[in-house]
Amino acid sequence: MTKTDTYAQERIGFYEARFACETIHQLVTNFNSLASSRGWTAERSCYSSALTREMQRRGIDLTAIMSNDTGQQTIRYVRVAYDKDSHALLPIA
């Protein structure tokens, strides 16, 4: 494992621990902050990865914002709302 890989895993672990303690409402707020951010850094990648993993761990349906068209997971960073009935994130206009 390279130094960069180790750093990324440490940061993802840091965010995973943080997100595990948050409510679904807080997770949605965090996701929506990514939608309004224009910059992309390695730190944002770690944050996004941990946030997505936590939502998946909780069984939240991300189908409306996630695709695997290219064989690689792709997330659309748009503002979302949580729908309790379907336990899903849904894009909002």
PyMOL Python script that loads the backbone (N, CA, C, O; Angstrom):
from pymol import cmd

cmd.read_pdbstr("""\
ATOM      1  N   MET A   1       0.842  -1.176   0.000  1.00  0.00           N
ATOM      2  CA  MET A   1       0.000   0.000   0.000  1.00  0.00           C
ATOM      3  C   MET A   1       0.892   1.245   0.000  1.00  0.00           C
ATOM      4  O   MET A   1       1.852   1.322   0.766  1.00  0.00           O
ATOM      5  N   THR A   2       0.579   2.203  -0.846  1.00  0.00           N
ATOM      6  CA  THR A   2       1.389   3.415  -0.922  1.00  0.00           C
ATOM      7  C   THR A   2       0.995   4.382   0.185  1.00  0.00           C
ATOM      8  O   THR A   2      -0.027   4.218   0.851  1.00  0.00           O
ATOM      9  N   LYS A   3       1.826   5.383   0.357  1.00  0.00           N
ATOM     10  CA  LYS A   3       1.552   6.415   1.356  1.00  0.00           C
ATOM     11  C   LYS A   3       0.237   7.120   1.051  1.00  0.00           C
ATOM     12  O   LYS A   3      -0.521   7.436   1.968  1.00  0.00           O
ATOM     13  N   THR A   4      -0.042   7.368  -0.218  1.00  0.00           N
ATOM     14  CA  THR A   4      -1.283   8.018  -0.619  1.00  0.00           C
ATOM     15  C   THR A   4      -2.485   7.142  -0.294  1.00  0.00           C
ATOM     16  O   THR A   4      -3.492   7.642   0.206  1.00  0.00           O
ATOM     17  N   ASP A   5      -2.397   5.835  -0.572  1.00  0.00           N
ATOM     18  CA  ASP A   5      -3.483   4.909  -0.258  1.00  0.00           C
ATOM     19  C   ASP A   5      -3.752   4.871   1.239  1.00  0.00           C
ATOM     20  O   ASP A   5      -4.904   4.873   1.673  1.00  0.00           O
ATOM     21  N   THR A   6      -2.686   4.836   2.020  1.00  0.00           N
ATOM     22  CA  THR A   6      -2.820   4.800   3.476  1.00  0.00           C
ATOM     23  C   THR A   6      -3.512   6.059   3.975  1.00  0.00           C
ATOM     24  O   THR A   6      -4.403   5.991   4.821  1.00  0.00           O
ATOM     25  N   TYR A   7      -3.099   7.209   3.449  1.00  0.00           N
ATOM     26  CA  TYR A   7      -3.713   8.477   3.843  1.00  0.00           C
ATOM     27  C   TYR A   7      -5.203   8.468   3.508  1.00  0.00           C
ATOM     28  O   TYR A   7      -6.029   8.843   4.340  1.00  0.00           O
ATOM     29  N   ALA A   8      -5.543   8.046   2.309  1.00  0.00           N
ATOM     30  CA  ALA A   8      -6.942   8.024   1.888  1.00  0.00           C
ATOM     31  C   ALA A   8      -7.758   7.102   2.783  1.00  0.00           C
ATOM     32  O   ALA A   8      -8.858   7.470   3.195  1.00  0.00           O
ATOM     33  N   GLN A   9      -7.250   5.921   3.091  1.00  0.00           N
ATOM     34  CA  GLN A   9      -7.967   4.993   3.962  1.00  0.00           C
ATOM     35  C   GLN A   9      -8.157   5.566   5.367  1.00  0.00           C
ATOM     36  O   GLN A   9      -9.203   5.361   5.983  1.00  0.00           O
ATOM     37  N   GLU A  10      -7.158   6.278   5.871  1.00  0.00           N
ATOM     38  CA  GLU A  10      -7.281   6.916   7.189  1.00  0.00           C
ATOM     39  C   GLU A  10      -8.362   7.984   7.178  1.00  0.00           C
ATOM     40  O   GLU A  10      -9.168   8.069   8.105  1.00  0.00           O
ATOM     41  N   ARG A  11      -8.380   8.796   6.131  1.00  0.00           N
ATOM     42  CA  ARG A  11      -9.373   9.873   6.051  1.00  0.00           C
ATOM     43  C   ARG A  11     -10.782   9.302   5.858  1.00  0.00           C
ATOM     44  O   ARG A  11     -11.736   9.789   6.465  1.00  0.00           O
ATOM     45  N   ILE A  12     -10.913   8.289   5.031  1.00  0.00           N
ATOM     46  CA  ILE A  12     -12.217   7.651   4.845  1.00  0.00           C
ATOM     47  C   ILE A  12     -12.688   7.068   6.174  1.00  0.00           C
ATOM     48  O   ILE A  12     -13.859   7.207   6.527  1.00  0.00           O
ATOM     49  N   GLY A  13     -11.797   6.421   6.908  1.00  0.00           N
ATOM     50  CA  GLY A  13     -12.131   5.877   8.219  1.00  0.00           C
ATOM     51  C   GLY A  13     -12.574   6.955   9.193  1.00  0.00           C
ATOM     52  O   GLY A  13     -13.511   6.756   9.966  1.00  0.00           O
ATOM     53  N   PHE A  14     -11.897   8.102   9.156  1.00  0.00           N
ATOM     54  CA  PHE A  14     -12.270   9.234  10.007  1.00  0.00           C
ATOM     55  C   PHE A  14     -13.703   9.675   9.708  1.00  0.00           C
ATOM     56  O   PHE A  14     -14.508   9.855  10.621  1.00  0.00           O
ATOM     57  N   TYR A  15     -14.011   9.847   8.424  1.00  0.00           N
ATOM     58  CA  TYR A  15     -15.351  10.289   8.042  1.00  0.00           C
ATOM     59  C   TYR A  15     -16.405   9.214   8.300  1.00  0.00           C
ATOM     60  O   TYR A  15     -17.529   9.533   8.687  1.00  0.00           O
ATOM     61  N   GLU A  16     -16.055   7.953   8.090  1.00  0.00           N
ATOM     62  CA  GLU A  16     -17.006   6.871   8.364  1.00  0.00           C
ATOM     63  C   GLU A  16     -17.416   6.874   9.836  1.00  0.00           C
ATOM     64  O   GLU A  16     -18.591   6.691  10.152  1.00  0.00           O
ATOM     65  N   ALA A  17     -16.464   7.079  10.729  1.00  0.00           N
ATOM     66  CA  ALA A  17     -16.778   7.138  12.161  1.00  0.00           C
ATOM     67  C   ALA A  17     -17.690   8.326  12.455  1.00  0.00           C
ATOM     68  O   ALA A  17     -18.621   8.219  13.253  1.00  0.00           O
ATOM     69  N   ARG A  18     -17.426   9.427  11.824  1.00  0.00           N
ATOM     70  CA  ARG A  18     -18.257  10.616  12.022  1.00  0.00           C
ATOM     71  C   ARG A  18     -19.674  10.385  11.517  1.00  0.00           C
ATOM     72  O   ARG A  18     -20.643  10.672  12.221  1.00  0.00           O
ATOM     73  N   PHE A  19     -19.796   9.868  10.298  1.00  0.00           N
ATOM     74  CA  PHE A  19     -21.116   9.686   9.699  1.00  0.00           C
ATOM     75  C   PHE A  19     -21.937   8.608  10.403  1.00  0.00           C
ATOM     76  O   PHE A  19     -23.166   8.672  10.395  1.00  0.00           O
ATOM     77  N   ALA A  20     -21.292   7.637  11.002  1.00  0.00           N
ATOM     78  CA  ALA A  20     -22.004   6.567  11.712  1.00  0.00           C
ATOM     79  C   ALA A  20     -22.819   7.116  12.877  1.00  0.00           C
ATOM     80  O   ALA A  20     -23.791   6.491  13.301  1.00  0.00           O
ATOM     81  N   CYS A  21     -22.435   8.274  13.395  1.00  0.00           N
ATOM     82  CA  CYS A  21     -23.112   8.884  14.544  1.00  0.00           C
ATOM     83  C   CYS A  21     -24.167   9.909  14.134  1.00  0.00           C
ATOM     84  O   CYS A  21     -24.852  10.460  14.995  1.00  0.00           O
ATOM     85  N   GLU A  22     -24.308  10.168  12.858  1.00  0.00           N
ATOM     86  CA  GLU A  22     -25.215  11.205  12.401  1.00  0.00           C
ATOM     87  C   GLU A  22     -26.586  10.641  12.019  1.00  0.00           C
ATOM     88  O   GLU A  22     -26.731   9.461  11.699  1.00  0.00           O
ATOM     89  N   THR A  23     -27.571  11.515  12.065  1.00  0.00           N
ATOM     90  CA  THR A  23     -28.924  11.147  11.647  1.00  0.00           C
ATOM     91  C   THR A  23     -29.005  11.140  10.125  1.00  0.00           C
ATOM     92  O   THR A  23     -28.118  11.658   9.447  1.00  0.00           O
ATOM     93  N   ILE A  24     -30.062  10.557   9.602  1.00  0.00           N
ATOM     94  CA  ILE A  24     -30.260  10.572   8.150  1.00  0.00           C
ATOM     95  C   ILE A  24     -30.380  12.011   7.665  1.00  0.00           C
ATOM     96  O   ILE A  24     -29.843  12.352   6.611  1.00  0.00           O
ATOM     97  N   HIS A  25     -31.073  12.855   8.414  1.00  0.00           N
ATOM     98  CA  HIS A  25     -31.202  14.263   8.033  1.00  0.00           C
ATOM     99  C   HIS A  25     -29.823  14.914   7.904  1.00  0.00           C
ATOM    100  O   HIS A  25     -29.583  15.675   6.967  1.00  0.00           O
ATOM    101  N   GLN A  26     -28.922  14.621   8.835  1.00  0.00           N
ATOM    102  CA  GLN A  26     -27.569  15.183   8.770  1.00  0.00           C
ATOM    103  C   GLN A  26     -26.807  14.646   7.564  1.00  0.00           C
ATOM    104  O   GLN A  26     -26.068  15.387   6.915  1.00  0.00           O
ATOM    105  N   LEU A  27     -26.983  13.360   7.263  1.00  0.00           N
ATOM    106  CA  LEU A  27     -26.322  12.788   6.089  1.00  0.00           C
ATOM    107  C   LEU A  27     -26.802  13.484   4.814  1.00  0.00           C
ATOM    108  O   LEU A  27     -26.001  13.786   3.930  1.00  0.00           O
ATOM    109  N   VAL A  28     -28.107  13.737   4.721  1.00  0.00           N
ATOM    110  CA  VAL A  28     -28.668  14.418   3.545  1.00  0.00           C
ATOM    111  C   VAL A  28     -28.109  15.836   3.453  1.00  0.00           C
ATOM    112  O   VAL A  28     -27.757  16.293   2.366  1.00  0.00           O
ATOM    113  N   THR A  29     -28.026  16.528   4.571  1.00  0.00           N
ATOM    114  CA  THR A  29     -27.456  17.879   4.585  1.00  0.00           C
ATOM    115  C   THR A  29     -26.004  17.855   4.104  1.00  0.00           C
ATOM    116  O   THR A  29     -25.582  18.720   3.338  1.00  0.00           O
ATOM    117  N   ASN A  30     -25.251  16.861   4.558  1.00  0.00           N
ATOM    118  CA  ASN A  30     -23.855  16.729   4.113  1.00  0.00           C
ATOM    119  C   ASN A  30     -23.776  16.465   2.617  1.00  0.00           C
ATOM    120  O   ASN A  30     -22.938  17.042   1.924  1.00  0.00           O
ATOM    121  N   PHE A  31     -24.650  15.591   2.116  1.00  0.00           N
ATOM    122  CA  PHE A  31     -24.651  15.298   0.689  1.00  0.00           C
ATOM    123  C   PHE A  31     -24.993  16.558  -0.106  1.00  0.00           C
ATOM    124  O   PHE A  31     -24.361  16.841  -1.124  1.00  0.00           O
ATOM    125  N   ASN A  32     -25.984  17.307   0.354  1.00  0.00           N
ATOM    126  CA  ASN A  32     -26.378  18.521  -0.366  1.00  0.00           C
ATOM    127  C   ASN A  32     -25.272  19.567  -0.366  1.00  0.00           C
ATOM    128  O   ASN A  32     -25.194  20.380  -1.288  1.00  0.00           O
ATOM    129  N   SER A  33     -24.419  19.560   0.649  1.00  0.00           N
ATOM    130  CA  SER A  33     -23.292  20.500   0.636  1.00  0.00           C
ATOM    131  C   SER A  33     -22.310  20.143  -0.473  1.00  0.00           C
ATOM    132  O   SER A  33     -21.656  21.025  -1.029  1.00  0.00           O
ATOM    133  N   LEU A  34     -22.201  18.854  -0.799  1.00  0.00           N
ATOM    134  CA  LEU A  34     -21.340  18.443  -1.912  1.00  0.00           C
ATOM    135  C   LEU A  34     -21.905  18.924  -3.247  1.00  0.00           C
ATOM    136  O   LEU A  34     -21.157  19.265  -4.164  1.00  0.00           O
ATOM    137  N   ALA A  35     -23.231  18.947  -3.343  1.00  0.00           N
ATOM    138  CA  ALA A  35     -23.870  19.355  -4.594  1.00  0.00           C
ATOM    139  C   ALA A  35     -23.601  20.816  -4.928  1.00  0.00           C
ATOM    140  O   ALA A  35     -23.567  21.193  -6.099  1.00  0.00           O
ATOM    141  N   SER A  36     -23.410  21.637  -3.901  1.00  0.00           N
ATOM    142  CA  SER A  36     -23.191  23.062  -4.161  1.00  0.00           C
ATOM    143  C   SER A  36     -21.711  23.434  -4.230  1.00  0.00           C
ATOM    144  O   SER A  36     -21.374  24.586  -4.505  1.00  0.00           O
ATOM    145  N   SER A  37     -20.835  22.476  -3.985  1.00  0.00           N
ATOM    146  CA  SER A  37     -19.404  22.732  -4.011  1.00  0.00           C
ATOM    147  C   SER A  37     -18.844  22.504  -5.414  1.00  0.00           C
ATOM    148  O   SER A  37     -19.178  21.515  -6.066  1.00  0.00           O
ATOM    149  N   ARG A  38     -18.012  23.402  -5.864  1.00  0.00           N
ATOM    150  CA  ARG A  38     -17.448  23.294  -7.216  1.00  0.00           C
ATOM    151  C   ARG A  38     -16.081  22.639  -7.253  1.00  0.00           C
ATOM    152  O   ARG A  38     -15.724  22.005  -8.246  1.00  0.00           O
ATOM    153  N   GLY A  39     -15.322  22.780  -6.197  1.00  0.00           N
ATOM    154  CA  GLY A  39     -13.964  22.243  -6.187  1.00  0.00           C
ATOM    155  C   GLY A  39     -13.949  20.748  -5.915  1.00  0.00           C
ATOM    156  O   GLY A  39     -14.861  20.215  -5.283  1.00  0.00           O
ATOM    157  N   TRP A  40     -12.920  20.083  -6.389  1.00  0.00           N
ATOM    158  CA  TRP A  40     -12.782  18.653  -6.143  1.00  0.00           C
ATOM    159  C   TRP A  40     -11.358  18.397  -5.699  1.00  0.00           C
ATOM    160  O   TRP A  40     -10.408  18.694  -6.423  1.00  0.00           O
ATOM    161  N   THR A  41     -11.214  17.844  -4.507  1.00  0.00           N
ATOM    162  CA  THR A  41      -9.895  17.542  -3.961  1.00  0.00           C
ATOM    163  C   THR A  41      -9.875  16.101  -3.477  1.00  0.00           C
ATOM    164  O   THR A  41     -10.908  15.432  -3.448  1.00  0.00           O
ATOM    165  N   ALA A  42      -8.716  15.638  -3.105  1.00  0.00           N
ATOM    166  CA  ALA A  42      -8.604  14.287  -2.555  1.00  0.00           C
ATOM    167  C   ALA A  42      -9.418  14.170  -1.274  1.00  0.00           C
ATOM    168  O   ALA A  42     -10.024  13.130  -1.016  1.00  0.00           O
ATOM    169  N   GLU A  43      -9.435  15.229  -0.471  1.00  0.00           N
ATOM    170  CA  GLU A  43     -10.199  15.209   0.779  1.00  0.00           C
ATOM    171  C   GLU A  43     -11.693  15.079   0.501  1.00  0.00           C
ATOM    172  O   GLU A  43     -12.400  14.347   1.193  1.00  0.00           O
ATOM    173  N   ARG A  44     -12.160  15.786  -0.503  1.00  0.00           N
ATOM    174  CA  ARG A  44     -13.576  15.690  -0.862  1.00  0.00           C
ATOM    175  C   ARG A  44     -13.907  14.268  -1.342  1.00  0.00           C
ATOM    176  O   ARG A  44     -14.990  13.756  -1.057  1.00  0.00           O
ATOM    177  N   SER A  45     -13.007  13.653  -2.045  1.00  0.00           N
ATOM    178  CA  SER A  45     -13.217  12.274  -2.496  1.00  0.00           C
ATOM    179  C   SER A  45     -13.369  11.328  -1.312  1.00  0.00           C
ATOM    180  O   SER A  45     -14.235  10.454  -1.318  1.00  0.00           O
ATOM    181  N   CYS A  46     -12.533  11.501  -0.303  1.00  0.00           N
ATOM    182  CA  CYS A  46     -12.615  10.667   0.905  1.00  0.00           C
ATOM    183  C   CYS A  46     -13.938  10.912   1.626  1.00  0.00           C
ATOM    184  O   CYS A  46     -14.602   9.968   2.054  1.00  0.00           O
ATOM    185  N   TYR A  47     -14.312  12.163   1.757  1.00  0.00           N
ATOM    186  CA  TYR A  47     -15.563  12.557   2.399  1.00  0.00           C
ATOM    187  C   TYR A  47     -16.747  11.944   1.667  1.00  0.00           C
ATOM    188  O   TYR A  47     -17.625  11.346   2.289  1.00  0.00           O
ATOM    189  N   SER A  48     -16.773  12.090   0.365  1.00  0.00           N
ATOM    190  CA  SER A  48     -17.861  11.573  -0.459  1.00  0.00           C
ATOM    191  C   SER A  48     -17.952  10.057  -0.383  1.00  0.00           C
ATOM    192  O   SER A  48     -19.044   9.499  -0.274  1.00  0.00           O
ATOM    193  N   SER A  49     -16.810   9.399  -0.441  1.00  0.00           N
ATOM    194  CA  SER A  49     -16.783   7.941  -0.374  1.00  0.00           C
ATOM    195  C   SER A  49     -17.353   7.448   0.947  1.00  0.00           C
ATOM    196  O   SER A  49     -18.177   6.534   0.967  1.00  0.00           O
ATOM    197  N   ALA A  50     -16.921   8.047   2.043  1.00  0.00           N
ATOM    198  CA  ALA A  50     -17.408   7.640   3.361  1.00  0.00           C
ATOM    199  C   ALA A  50     -18.894   7.936   3.524  1.00  0.00           C
ATOM    200  O   ALA A  50     -19.625   7.142   4.115  1.00  0.00           O
ATOM    201  N   LEU A  51     -19.337   9.064   3.009  1.00  0.00           N
ATOM    202  CA  LEU A  51     -20.747   9.434   3.102  1.00  0.00           C
ATOM    203  C   LEU A  51     -21.617   8.455   2.317  1.00  0.00           C
ATOM    204  O   LEU A  51     -22.651   8.003   2.809  1.00  0.00           O
ATOM    205  N   THR A  52     -21.200   8.134   1.114  1.00  0.00           N
ATOM    206  CA  THR A  52     -21.948   7.188   0.286  1.00  0.00           C
ATOM    207  C   THR A  52     -21.983   5.809   0.939  1.00  0.00           C
ATOM    208  O   THR A  52     -23.027   5.158   0.962  1.00  0.00           O
ATOM    209  N   ARG A  53     -20.859   5.370   1.461  1.00  0.00           N
ATOM    210  CA  ARG A  53     -20.801   4.064   2.138  1.00  0.00           C
ATOM    211  C   ARG A  53     -21.761   4.007   3.323  1.00  0.00           C
ATOM    212  O   ARG A  53     -22.437   3.001   3.535  1.00  0.00           O
ATOM    213  N   GLU A  54     -21.816   5.098   4.098  1.00  0.00           N
ATOM    214  CA  GLU A  54     -22.694   5.115   5.270  1.00  0.00           C
ATOM    215  C   GLU A  54     -24.161   5.051   4.846  1.00  0.00           C
ATOM    216  O   GLU A  54     -24.958   4.348   5.468  1.00  0.00           O
ATOM    217  N   MET A  55     -24.512   5.771   3.810  1.00  0.00           N
ATOM    218  CA  MET A  55     -25.897   5.719   3.342  1.00  0.00           C
ATOM    219  C   MET A  55     -26.232   4.320   2.830  1.00  0.00           C
ATOM    220  O   MET A  55     -27.326   3.814   3.079  1.00  0.00           O
ATOM    221  N   GLN A  56     -25.303   3.698   2.124  1.00  0.00           N
ATOM    222  CA  GLN A  56     -25.530   2.331   1.650  1.00  0.00           C
ATOM    223  C   GLN A  56     -25.595   1.357   2.820  1.00  0.00           C
ATOM    224  O   GLN A  56     -26.409   0.434   2.807  1.00  0.00           O
ATOM    225  N   ARG A  57     -24.760   1.546   3.818  1.00  0.00           N
ATOM    226  CA  ARG A  57     -24.763   0.685   4.998  1.00  0.00           C
ATOM    227  C   ARG A  57     -26.129   0.721   5.691  1.00  0.00           C
ATOM    228  O   ARG A  57     -26.593  -0.284   6.231  1.00  0.00           O
ATOM    229  N   ARG A  58     -26.754   1.884   5.665  1.00  0.00           N
ATOM    230  CA  ARG A  58     -28.073   2.029   6.286  1.00  0.00           C
ATOM    231  C   ARG A  58     -29.206   1.565   5.374  1.00  0.00           C
ATOM    232  O   ARG A  58     -30.375   1.609   5.757  1.00  0.00           O
ATOM    233  N   GLY A  59     -28.861   1.127   4.182  1.00  0.00           N
ATOM    234  CA  GLY A  59     -29.872   0.617   3.268  1.00  0.00           C
ATOM    235  C   GLY A  59     -30.652   1.687   2.541  1.00  0.00           C
ATOM    236  O   GLY A  59     -31.740   1.421   2.030  1.00  0.00           O
ATOM    237  N   ILE A  60     -30.112   2.903   2.484  1.00  0.00           N
ATOM    238  CA  ILE A  60     -30.774   3.981   1.766  1.00  0.00           C
ATOM    239  C   ILE A  60     -30.597   3.744   0.269  1.00  0.00           C
ATOM    240  O   ILE A  60     -29.485   3.511  -0.204  1.00  0.00           O
ATOM    241  N   ASP A  61     -31.689   3.807  -0.462  1.00  0.00           N
ATOM    242  CA  ASP A  61     -31.673   3.592  -1.911  1.00  0.00           C
ATOM    243  C   ASP A  61     -31.087   4.829  -2.594  1.00  0.00           C
ATOM    244  O   ASP A  61     -31.638   5.925  -2.486  1.00  0.00           O
ATOM    245  N   LEU A  62     -29.983   4.647  -3.287  1.00  0.00           N
ATOM    246  CA  LEU A  62     -29.299   5.744  -3.984  1.00  0.00           C
ATOM    247  C   LEU A  62     -29.461   5.651  -5.496  1.00  0.00           C
ATOM    248  O   LEU A  62     -28.772   6.350  -6.237  1.00  0.00           O
ATOM    249  N   THR A  63     -30.353   4.803  -5.950  1.00  0.00           N
ATOM    250  CA  THR A  63     -30.527   4.546  -7.373  1.00  0.00           C
ATOM    251  C   THR A  63     -30.748   5.820  -8.182  1.00  0.00           C
ATOM    252  O   THR A  63     -30.255   5.932  -9.304  1.00  0.00           O
ATOM    253  N   ALA A  64     -31.484   6.782  -7.626  1.00  0.00           N
ATOM    254  CA  ALA A  64     -31.810   8.002  -8.362  1.00  0.00           C
ATOM    255  C   ALA A  64     -30.598   8.907  -8.587  1.00  0.00           C
ATOM    256  O   ALA A  64     -30.638   9.792  -9.442  1.00  0.00           O
ATOM    257  N   ILE A  65     -29.527   8.694  -7.830  1.00  0.00           N
ATOM    258  CA  ILE A  65     -28.343   9.554  -7.987  1.00  0.00           C
ATOM    259  C   ILE A  65     -27.088   8.775  -8.345  1.00  0.00           C
ATOM    260  O   ILE A  65     -26.018   9.361  -8.515  1.00  0.00           O
ATOM    261  N   MET A  66     -27.211   7.464  -8.462  1.00  0.00           N
ATOM    262  CA  MET A  66     -26.039   6.633  -8.705  1.00  0.00           C
ATOM    263  C   MET A  66     -26.242   5.768  -9.945  1.00  0.00           C
ATOM    264  O   MET A  66     -27.339   5.273 -10.201  1.00  0.00           O
ATOM    265  N   SER A  67     -25.184   5.597 -10.696  1.00  0.00           N
ATOM    266  CA  SER A  67     -25.254   4.707 -11.847  1.00  0.00           C
ATOM    267  C   SER A  67     -23.958   3.913 -11.948  1.00  0.00           C
ATOM    268  O   SER A  67     -22.937   4.274 -11.363  1.00  0.00           O
ATOM    269  N   ASN A  68     -24.028   2.837 -12.696  1.00  0.00           N
ATOM    270  CA  ASN A  68     -22.859   1.992 -12.970  1.00  0.00           C
ATOM    271  C   ASN A  68     -22.738   1.770 -14.478  1.00  0.00           C
ATOM    272  O   ASN A  68     -22.339   0.691 -14.918  1.00  0.00           O
ATOM    273  N   ASP A  69     -23.076   2.775 -15.259  1.00  0.00           N
ATOM    274  CA  ASP A  69     -23.090   2.664 -16.718  1.00  0.00           C
ATOM    275  C   ASP A  69     -21.751   2.242 -17.298  1.00  0.00           C
ATOM    276  O   ASP A  69     -21.707   1.472 -18.257  1.00  0.00           O
ATOM    277  N   THR A  70     -20.682   2.727 -16.739  1.00  0.00           N
ATOM    278  CA  THR A  70     -19.351   2.454 -17.286  1.00  0.00           C
ATOM    279  C   THR A  70     -18.641   1.329 -16.544  1.00  0.00           C
ATOM    280  O   THR A  70     -17.446   1.108 -16.738  1.00  0.00           O
ATOM    281  N   GLY A  71     -19.379   0.618 -15.693  1.00  0.00           N
ATOM    282  CA  GLY A  71     -18.760  -0.416 -14.886  1.00  0.00           C
ATOM    283  C   GLY A  71     -18.115   0.151 -13.640  1.00  0.00           C
ATOM    284  O   GLY A  71     -17.557  -0.584 -12.824  1.00  0.00           O
ATOM    285  N   GLN A  72     -18.195   1.461 -13.500  1.00  0.00           N
ATOM    286  CA  GLN A  72     -17.653   2.130 -12.327  1.00  0.00           C
ATOM    287  C   GLN A  72     -18.767   2.969 -11.719  1.00  0.00           C
ATOM    288  O   GLN A  72     -19.522   3.623 -12.437  1.00  0.00           O
ATOM    289  N   GLN A  73     -18.867   2.948 -10.411  1.00  0.00           N
ATOM    290  CA  GLN A  73     -19.910   3.698  -9.719  1.00  0.00           C
ATOM    291  C   GLN A  73     -19.761   5.190  -9.974  1.00  0.00           C
ATOM    292  O   GLN A  73     -18.683   5.749  -9.774  1.00  0.00           O
ATOM    293  N   THR A  74     -20.826   5.834 -10.410  1.00  0.00           N
ATOM    294  CA  THR A  74     -20.840   7.264 -10.657  1.00  0.00           C
ATOM    295  C   THR A  74     -21.984   7.881  -9.869  1.00  0.00           C
ATOM    296  O   THR A  74     -23.103   7.366  -9.882  1.00  0.00           O
ATOM    297  N   ILE A  75     -21.707   8.971  -9.190  1.00  0.00           N
ATOM    298  CA  ILE A  75     -22.725   9.647  -8.391  1.00  0.00           C
ATOM    299  C   ILE A  75     -22.974  11.023  -8.985  1.00  0.00           C
ATOM    300  O   ILE A  75     -22.043  11.760  -9.307  1.00  0.00           O
ATOM    301  N   ARG A  76     -24.262  11.355  -9.123  1.00  0.00           N
ATOM    302  CA  ARG A  76     -24.637  12.710  -9.544  1.00  0.00           C
ATOM    303  C   ARG A  76     -24.775  13.552  -8.287  1.00  0.00           C
ATOM    304  O   ARG A  76     -25.572  13.238  -7.403  1.00  0.00           O
ATOM    305  N   TYR A  77     -24.008  14.606  -8.213  1.00  0.00           N
ATOM    306  CA  TYR A  77     -24.060  15.489  -7.050  1.00  0.00           C
ATOM    307  C   TYR A  77     -25.078  16.581  -7.300  1.00  0.00           C
ATOM    308  O   TYR A  77     -24.763  17.659  -7.803  1.00  0.00           O
ATOM    309  N   VAL A  78     -26.305  16.267  -6.932  1.00  0.00           N
ATOM    310  CA  VAL A  78     -27.435  17.182  -7.044  1.00  0.00           C
ATOM    311  C   VAL A  78     -28.093  17.267  -5.673  1.00  0.00           C
ATOM    312  O   VAL A  78     -27.894  16.396  -4.826  1.00  0.00           O
ATOM    313  N   ARG A  79     -28.868  18.310  -5.462  1.00  0.00           N
ATOM    314  CA  ARG A  79     -29.592  18.423  -4.196  1.00  0.00           C
ATOM    315  C   ARG A  79     -30.628  17.302  -4.118  1.00  0.00           C
ATOM    316  O   ARG A  79     -31.294  16.981  -5.101  1.00  0.00           O
ATOM    317  N   VAL A  80     -30.746  16.717  -2.926  1.00  0.00           N
ATOM    318  CA  VAL A  80     -31.646  15.590  -2.726  1.00  0.00           C
ATOM    319  C   VAL A  80     -32.504  15.798  -1.481  1.00  0.00           C
ATOM    320  O   VAL A  80     -32.219  16.637  -0.626  1.00  0.00           O
ATOM    321  N   ALA A  81     -33.555  15.006  -1.420  1.00  0.00           N
ATOM    322  CA  ALA A  81     -34.394  14.912  -0.226  1.00  0.00           C
ATOM    323  C   ALA A  81     -34.508  13.434   0.106  1.00  0.00           C
ATOM    324  O   ALA A  81     -34.405  12.576  -0.770  1.00  0.00           O
ATOM    325  N   TYR A  82     -34.719  13.153   1.363  1.00  0.00           N
ATOM    326  CA  TYR A  82     -34.894  11.772   1.803  1.00  0.00           C
ATOM    327  C   TYR A  82     -36.387  11.465   1.853  1.00  0.00           C
ATOM    328  O   TYR A  82     -37.160  12.184   2.487  1.00  0.00           O
ATOM    329  N   ASP A  83     -36.777  10.400   1.185  1.00  0.00           N
ATOM    330  CA  ASP A  83     -38.161   9.945   1.194  1.00  0.00           C
ATOM    331  C   ASP A  83     -38.271   8.763   2.163  1.00  0.00           C
ATOM    332  O   ASP A  83     -37.743   7.683   1.898  1.00  0.00           O
ATOM    333  N   LYS A  84     -38.962   8.978   3.286  1.00  0.00           N
ATOM    334  CA  LYS A  84     -39.073   7.934   4.314  1.00  0.00           C
ATOM    335  C   LYS A  84     -39.806   6.702   3.810  1.00  0.00           C
ATOM    336  O   LYS A  84     -39.442   5.576   4.148  1.00  0.00           O
ATOM    337  N   ASP A  85     -40.844   6.914   2.998  1.00  0.00           N
ATOM    338  CA  ASP A  85     -41.652   5.784   2.534  1.00  0.00           C
ATOM    339  C   ASP A  85     -40.835   4.807   1.692  1.00  0.00           C
ATOM    340  O   ASP A  85     -40.952   3.593   1.855  1.00  0.00           O
ATOM    341  N   SER A  86     -40.010   5.339   0.794  1.00  0.00           N
ATOM    342  CA  SER A  86     -39.218   4.467  -0.069  1.00  0.00           C
ATOM    343  C   SER A  86     -37.786   4.265   0.457  1.00  0.00           C
ATOM    344  O   SER A  86     -37.010   3.502  -0.118  1.00  0.00           O
ATOM    345  N   HIS A  87     -37.447   4.956   1.554  1.00  0.00           N
ATOM    346  CA  HIS A  87     -36.108   4.889   2.142  1.00  0.00           C
ATOM    347  C   HIS A  87     -35.064   5.181   1.062  1.00  0.00           C
ATOM    348  O   HIS A  87     -34.090   4.447   0.894  1.00  0.00           O
ATOM    349  N   ALA A  88     -35.302   6.293   0.329  1.00  0.00           N
ATOM    350  CA  ALA A  88     -34.456   6.628  -0.815  1.00  0.00           C
ATOM    351  C   ALA A  88     -34.118   8.112  -0.835  1.00  0.00           C
ATOM    352  O   ALA A  88     -34.842   8.944  -0.288  1.00  0.00           O
ATOM    353  N   LEU A  89     -33.002   8.419  -1.478  1.00  0.00           N
ATOM    354  CA  LEU A  89     -32.681   9.809  -1.783  1.00  0.00           C
ATOM    355  C   LEU A  89     -33.260  10.115  -3.156  1.00  0.00           C
ATOM    356  O   LEU A  89     -33.090   9.354  -4.108  1.00  0.00           O
ATOM    357  N   LEU A  90     -33.944  11.243  -3.233  1.00  0.00           N
ATOM    358  CA  LEU A  90     -34.567  11.658  -4.491  1.00  0.00           C
ATOM    359  C   LEU A  90     -34.088  13.053  -4.852  1.00  0.00           C
ATOM    360  O   LEU A  90     -34.086  13.941  -3.999  1.00  0.00           O
ATOM    361  N   PRO A  91     -33.681  13.263  -6.105  1.00  0.00           N
ATOM    362  CA  PRO A  91     -33.261  14.592  -6.536  1.00  0.00           C
ATOM    363  C   PRO A  91     -34.410  15.585  -6.403  1.00  0.00           C
ATOM    364  O   PRO A  91     -35.568  15.240  -6.640  1.00  0.00           O
ATOM    365  N   ILE A  92     -34.090  16.800  -6.028  1.00  0.00           N
ATOM    366  CA  ILE A  92     -35.096  17.858  -5.964  1.00  0.00           C
ATOM    367  C   ILE A  92     -34.703  18.970  -6.938  1.00  0.00           C
ATOM    368  O   ILE A  92     -33.522  19.212  -7.187  1.00  0.00           O
ATOM    369  N   ALA A  93     -35.703  19.626  -7.472  1.00  0.00           N
ATOM    370  CA  ALA A  93     -35.459  20.675  -8.466  1.00  0.00           C
ATOM    371  C   ALA A  93     -35.023  21.955  -7.851  1.00  0.00           C
ATOM    372  O   ALA A  93     -34.780  22.930  -8.561  1.00  0.00           O
TER     373      ALA A  93
END
""", "prot")
cmd.dss("prot")
cmd.show_as("cartoon", "prot")
cmd.util.cbc("prot")
cmd.orient("prot")
